[in-house]
Amino acid sequence: MAPRWAAVKTATACSLQPEISFGYLVNKNLVVGAEYRFMRNKLAKAGAAAGLGNGLRPEDWKDIFIGWAPGKNFSLTLAYVDLGVIVPATTASRRQTGYYLSAQVAF
């Protein structure tokens, strides 16, 4: 597990946001893992001023992934991503989820 800290600079201060990544190397070509990112409520004042309370607060982001690299010139990554509810006040509390597929080819 490799925790990371992302510095987030606001108008008044800078804060640390934890990000956690975990990857298990099944064999030399295949990795399986997960990531979690804590999201900060940067729009708290705007939501309160508009009478929305926490209606602009995003949820934490998470994903699970599998990566395959049969050689150094080609790789595939497949992930299931859950971004939670991005802006609850405008999306009727619908979760933003989906699949991600990436292919890389190098010459």
C-alpha positions as a printed Julia matrix, in Angstrom:
107×3 Matrix{Float64}:
   0.0     0.0     0.0
   1.37    3.42   -0.92
  -0.38    6.36    0.75
   0.11    9.65   -1.05
  -0.68   13.17    0.05
  -1.85   15.72   -2.46
  -1.39   19.34   -1.49
  -4.54   21.35   -2.16
  -4.08   25.12   -2.17
  -7.08   27.3    -1.44
  -7.35   31.07   -1.25
  -6.68   31.03    2.5
  -4.59   27.95    3.2
  -3.02   24.78    1.94
  -4.18   21.36    3.17
  -3.19   17.75    2.61
  -5.6    15.28    1.06
  -4.82   11.58    1.5
  -4.84    9.22   -1.46
  -4.35    5.49   -0.94
  -3.26    3.09   -3.69
  -2.73   -0.63   -3.49
  -1.49   -2.95   -6.21
  -0.76   -6.67   -6.1
   1.54   -8.07   -8.77
  -0.04  -11.44   -9.66
   2.82  -12.25  -12.04
   5.34  -10.17  -13.95
   2.68   -9.04  -16.47
  -0.49   -8.65  -14.37
  -1.38   -6.26  -11.53
  -4.66   -5.99   -9.59
  -5.36   -3.1    -7.27
  -7.54   -0.37   -5.84
  -7.34    3.34   -5.12
  -9.18    5.69   -2.76
  -9.1     9.48   -2.79
 -10.6    11.68   -0.11
 -12.41   14.71   -1.53
 -12.59   18.04    0.24
 -15.67   20.24    0.38
 -14.2    23.27   -1.42
 -17.63   24.72   -2.17
 -18.97   24.74    1.43
 -19.28   28.54    1.61
 -20.93   28.79   -1.81
 -23.42   26.05   -0.92
 -24.3    27.68    2.4
 -24.69   31.1     0.74
 -27.03   29.62   -1.88
 -29.11   27.83    0.77
 -28.01   24.39   -0.41
 -26.26   23.3     2.8
 -23.96   20.41    1.8
 -25.58   20.21   -1.64
 -22.3    20.96   -3.4
 -20.15   18.52   -1.4
 -18.55   15.78   -3.55
 -18.08   12.26   -2.23
 -14.76   10.43   -2.02
 -13.49    8.74   -5.2
 -12.56    5.06   -5.45
 -11.7     2.51   -8.1
 -10.53   -1.05   -8.63
  -8.31   -1.92  -11.56
  -6.48   -4.65  -13.41
  -3.49   -3.94  -15.62
  -1.8    -6.23  -18.13
   1.53   -5.54  -19.81
   2.67   -8.5   -21.93
   5.76   -6.56  -23.08
   7.38   -3.19  -22.6
   5.67   -1.74  -25.7
   2.03   -2.55  -24.93
  -0.3    -2.39  -21.9
  -4.02   -2.57  -21.13
  -5.79   -1.23  -18.06
  -9.41   -1.9   -17.09
 -11.0    -0.2   -14.09
 -14.34    0.27  -12.39
 -14.55    3.84  -11.13
 -16.96    5.23   -8.5
 -16.85    9.02   -8.22
 -19.84    9.03   -5.89
 -22.26   11.92   -6.04
 -20.39   14.84   -7.61
 -22.84   17.69   -6.9
 -25.85   16.32   -4.96
 -27.92   19.5    -5.37
 -27.88   19.34   -9.17
 -27.68   15.62   -9.94
 -30.55   14.37   -7.77
 -28.03   12.32   -5.75
 -27.17   10.09   -8.73
 -23.87    8.26   -8.37
 -21.27    8.77  -11.08
 -19.88    5.3   -11.84
 -18.48    3.6   -14.89
 -15.8     1.55  -16.54
 -12.47    2.78  -17.86
 -10.38    1.07  -20.52
  -6.96    2.29  -21.57
  -4.5     0.89  -24.11
  -0.95    2.12  -24.53
   1.31    1.31  -27.45
   4.87    2.55  -27.73
   7.32    2.24  -30.61
